[in-house]
Amino acid sequence: MVTKQEIQEWIKNNPYATNSKLVKQFGLSKQRASANLIAYRKKKGIKKSVGAFNNENGNGKQKARNIIIKHIYKSGLNSGKILSLPFSKCNIEKQILSEIGKKFSFIGYERDEKVYWKMFKTIQKHKLPIYPMLGDIGYELETAHEDKYNHLILDYCCQLGTIVEDMKSMFQANIVQVGGIVAITLSKRINKLGQSSKVYGEMKRLIKNENDIETIHAFKTFFSKVCGFNYSIEEIFEYHDTCSMALIIIKRLK
C-alpha cells in the first residue's frame, strides 16, 4: 500500500498534480486524493483562495453577483443543476433562488473543513437545495460528464495559474450545457506562489508590467485558447474590494 510520504513526494515532483491524476497514479479514492493535495498545499503554504474570506460583503463582490444573475437569466436556462463554491453564507445561491426561481439545485464544494461546516449550517438554516461536498472541486471539474450542469459558478478568487488544469479539463469535456454560463472569479495578482514555473513563466510573458490592461489581456488569451469555438467570453468585470479581482463570464455556444 502506498504511503503518505510517497504520495507527497509525487505531488512535489508533479506541479500539475490534481485529484484525478492522483487517483490514476495510485488508485486512491477521490476523498484520499483530495485530502493529500490539501495537506501538501497547507504544508507548503500554497492556497487556491486569495482574499476569498475578506471580500465576501464588498460592493464590488455584490456587483459581480448581480452580473452573474443577469447572464444566467438571459441564458434562458432558468432551472436545473448548478456547480458552485458557496463559501459559508451561500450568497449567490440564495440570490439565484430569490431572483430567478426555485427550480435550481446546487452541488456546493468547500475544501476547508471549518468553512464547510459553516456552509452546512447555512444550508440547513435556510433549507437551501444545496448538496454540500467537502473536498477539492477540481476532481469534479476533471471527471464530470458532458452536459452535466446548467451553469458553473466558480468563485475561486485565486490566481489563474493554480487552476489551469481544472480549466482545460472542464472546457474540453463541455460539462456545462449549451447556452449555460460559466462564471469564474480570479485574482489579478500574478506571482509564483502555488504555480508551476512553466505556468508562472507563461503568465509573466503575457503580463510584462502587471498592469490591469495586460492582466485582462492574459485572461482573454488563455480562455480563448482553452475554450475554442464552443464558447464565447461574454463579459469581464473588474473590481477591487480588499484586492484586485476579475469576474469572467463565459457562455457555451455549441
Buried (B, 14 or more C-beta within 10 A) or exposed (E): EBEEEEBBEBBEEEBEBBBBBBBEBBEBEBEBBBBBBBBBBEEEEEBBBBBBEEBBEBEBBBEBBEBBBBBBBEBEBBEEBBBBBBBBBBBBBBBBBEEBEEEBBBBBBBBBEEBBBBBBEBBEEEEBBBEBBBBBBBBBBBBBEEBBBBBBBBBBBBBBBBBBBBBBBBBBBBBBBEBBBBBBBBBBBBBBBBBBEEBBEBBBEBBEEBEBEBBBEBBBEBBBEBBEEEBEBBBBBBBEBEBBBBBBBBBBEE
